[in-house]
Amino acid sequence: MVRREVKPIKGYIIRRILKYIVILVVAVIPLIPIWCMYLWLISQSFSGKVILGILPTDFTLHNWRFLWSPIKMGLKEYPNIWPVLLNTLYLALGTSGFVVLISTLGGYALSRMEFKGRTQLMEFVIALHAFPAVILLIAMFIILNKLGLYGKGLITLTGIILVKAGLECPMASWIIKGFFDTIPWDIEWAALVDGCSRITAWRRVILPLILPGIGAIAIFSFLSGWSEFLLVFTYVKDEAYYTLPVLIYHLIGEFKFIDWGMLAAIALFYAIPTIIFFTTSQKILLRIYVGGVKG
C-alpha cells in the first residue's frame, strides 16, 4: 500500500517542478534583459561610471544638472527641460481629454442607439484602427497646412493633439462601448422616468457606473500622447515646442559628444510619469477587459 501511494506523490512533485520550470523559461527569463536595461538606466543616472553594465562606482547628482541648467550636449545647447515637459504634458493631457470626451459619446451611441449601418460602422472602426499612422503623414500634413495649424508653434502642437485624438478615438470608442453594454437598460429608463433628459442621464447616471472604463481609456490615451514621437518630429520644427521623446532623439544624435550619464537621467526622468501611472492605476487595469468590468 505504501508503494502505491508514493508513485502518485512523485508524479505530482515532478509535474509541479516541470510547471515551475516552464513558467521560469516563459515568463521570467525573457524579462532579464529588460530588467538589466532598467538597472543600467538607474545606475548610470546616479553614477559617474558604471562597471559590468549595472554596478555603479560612486554616487552623483551631476547627471541631473538639466533640472536647474540648460542642456548642453557637445557644441549644441538645447531648450530647458521644463518647457519641454510642459509641451509633453500638454500633448498627453490634451489627447486624453479629447479621447475621453469623444469616445464616451461615441461608445454610448454605438451601445444604446439603433441606426442603419451600425454593425458596418463598428466593423469599420476596427478596420480603421489597423492602419498605421505613418501612412497618413502626407495627408495629415496637407490638412494641417490647409487649416493653418502647421509651423506655428503651440498651434501646431494643438493640431497634433487633434490628429492624435482622432487616431485613438476609434479603438477607445469600441472599448468603452463594452462598458456601456454592461449597464442595464432599467437604470437609464428609471432616470428618464424621473425627468432626466438623455444627455443628463448619460452624464449623471451612466458615466459614474463606468468609471473603470473611462479610467482605462484615459490612461492609455495619456500614455499614447506622452510617448508620441513621429507626429511631433515630423510637424514641429521650433525647438521651443519639442516634446521629451523628440528631445531625447536629438540628444542621441550627438553621438560623438554624448553624455551617457545625463542621457540616462533624462530618460529616467521621462519614464517616471509612466511608472507612476501604472503603479497607481494597476488595480483599475486588472479589473477590466474590453467587454466591461470583471466581477
N, C-alpha and C positions, 0 to 999 in steps of 0.2 A: 504493500500500500504506500509506503514511504517513497519508493522509487517512482511510482506512477504520478505522485504529486510534484516531484522535483522537476520532471520534464516540462510541464506547463509553466512553472515558475521561471525556469531557464529561458524558455521561449519568449515569455513576457519581458524578461530583462533584456534579451537580445533585441527584441522589437523596439523597446524604449531607447536602447543605445543607438540603433540604426536611425530612429526618428530624430534624435538629437543631432546626430552626425549630418543628416540631410538638412536640418534647419540651420546648422552651423555653416554648411557649404553654400546654401542658397541665400540665406538672409544676413549672415554676419561677415563672411569673408569678402563679398563684393563691396561692403561698406568700409573696409580697412583703408583703401586708397583715399576715399572721401574724408575719413577722419584724420588721416595723415595730412591732407591739404589744409584742413581746418587747424590742426595743431601747428603747422608751419605758419599759417596766417597769424595766429595769436602770438606765437613765439617771435616771429620776425617783427611784429608790430611793437613789441616792448623790449626788444633786444637789439644791440648794435651788430651782433654777429650770432649766427646760428650754426651749430655743428650737427652733422648727421641729419640735417634737414628739419629736425623738430626740437633740438635741445638748445635753449638759449644760454649764452655765456655770461650775460650781465642783464641789468635792468635799466632802461632809459625811457624817458618821455620825449626825447628829441625827435623821434619819428612822428609825433603828433603835433609838431610845430605848425602844421597847416591850420590848426584850430584858432591860432592867435596871430598868424602872419600870412602874407601872400605865399602861394605855392610856386616854388621855383624848381624847375627840372631842367638841368643843362643850362642853356643860354636863354630859355624862354620862361616868362612869368605868366601864370595862369590866373583866372579870376579867383577871388576869395571863396572859400568853401561854403560860407553861409548863404550868400545869394544863390549859389548853385543848389544848395539844399532846399531853399525856398522854391526854386524853379521845379525841382523834382517833386516836392510836396504838392505844389500847385497842379502839376500834371496828374499825379496819382489821386489826389482828393477830387479834382475836377472830373476825372474819368469815372471814379467810383460814384460820385453824386449823380452824374448823368445816367450811368448804367442802372443804378438802383431805381431812380425815378421812372425811366422809360421801361425797364424790364418788368417792374411790378405792375404797371399799367398794361403792358403787352401780355404778360403772363396771365393776368386776370381776364383779359378779353379772350385769350385762347382757351382758358379753362371754363368760363362761365357763359360765353355768348356763342350762339349758333348762327353761322352765316355761311353763305355759299363760298366754297373753296377753302374752308377752314383746314381740312385734312391736307390739302395740297400746300397750303401756306406753311403748316408745321413741317412737312417734308422739305419744303424749300429752305426753311430756316436751318435745318441740319445740313443740307447741301451747301448752303451759303457759308457756313462755318468751316467747311472742309477746304476752302480756297485760302492759301497763304496770303498775307498782306503784301508780300513783296511783289506779286504780280500786278498790284494796283498802284504802285508807286507813281508811275507816269500819269495815270488818270487822276489820282489824288492831287498831284502837283498842279495839273491844269485846273482842277476845281478850286483849290486853294488860291491860285493866282487869279482866277476869274472873280472870286469873292473878295479879293483884296486882303487875303489872310496870309500872304507869303512875303517874307523879307521885312516884317515889321515888328520884330522882337516879341513882346508879350502877346501881341495879337496873333502872331504865327503859332506861338505855344498854345493859345486858345483854340486855334484851328486844329492843331494836333490832338487836343483833348476831344474835340467833336469827332474827328476821324477815329480815334482810338475807341471812344464810346460806341460809335457805330459798328465797329468790328466786334466788340464784346457783347453788345445787346442781344443778338440772335440766340446765342447759347444761354445767356443769363435768363432770357425770357422763357426758354424751354425748361430750364432748371426750376425757375420759380413757379411755372405752371404746375409742376408736380406737387408743390406745396399747396397751391390753391385747390387742387383736386382732392386733397385730404380733408378739406373743410366741408362739413355737411351743409347742404342747401338750407336746412332748417334754421341754422344760425342766421344766415343772411335774410331769409324770409321774415324771421322774428324782428330783425332790425327794421326792415321795410314796413312791417305792420305797425311798429312803434312810431313811425313817422319819419324815419331817416330816408334821405334820397340815396340813389345808387352810389354816388361818389362818397357820401357821408358814411354809408355802411362799409364801403371799401376801406376808408381811411380809419374809422374809429373801431370797427368790429373785426374786420378780416385781417388787416395788416398786423395788429398785435398778436394774432394767433400764428403767424408765420415768421416771427422774428428770427428763428434759427436760419431759415432760408434766406431772409434778407441779409443777415449777418454773413452768410456764406458767400453770396454774390458780391457783397461789399468788400469782403476780404480779398476774394480772387481778383476783382477788378482793380482794387487798390494796388495789389502786388503786380498786376499786369502793367498798370501805369507807372509804378515805381521802377520797374525793370525795363521799360521801353527804351530801346536804343535806335533802331533802324529809322523810324519816322523823324526823331529829333536830329539824328545825324544827317539825314537827307535834306530836311527843310529848314533847320535853324543854322544860320551862318554867323550870327553875332555871338561871340564868346560870353557875353554878359548873360545870355539866356541858355547856356549849356545846362544839361542835367548831369547827375552824377555818373551814369553809365558812359555818356559821351566824354566827360572829363577824364575818367579812368582810361578810356580808349586812347585819348590823346597823350596821356602820361606814359602809357605803354609804348606809344610811338617814338618816344625819346629814348630809344633802346641803348644807344651808346652812353648816355648820361643818366640812365635811370637810377633812382634812389630806391632800392628794393624795400628798405625799411619803411619809408614814407608811403610807398605804393601799397604795401601790405596794411599799413594803418588806415589809409583812405578806403581800401577795400573792406576792411573790418568795420569801419565807420558806416559804410554804405550798407553792410549786411545787418547792422544792429536792428533797424526797424522791422526787417523781415523776421528776424529771430523773435523779437517781441510779439509780433502779430501771431506767429504760430504758437508761441508759448501761451499767450493769453486766450487764444481762440481755439485751442486744441479740443476742449470739451464740446464746443459747438460743432466743430467739424466731425468729431467722432459720432455725434448723434444724428447726423443727416446722411441722406443719399439722394440721388437725383429725383426719386419719386416722392420724397417727403421726409418725415421725421421718424426715426427709429423709436420703437417702443421700449 
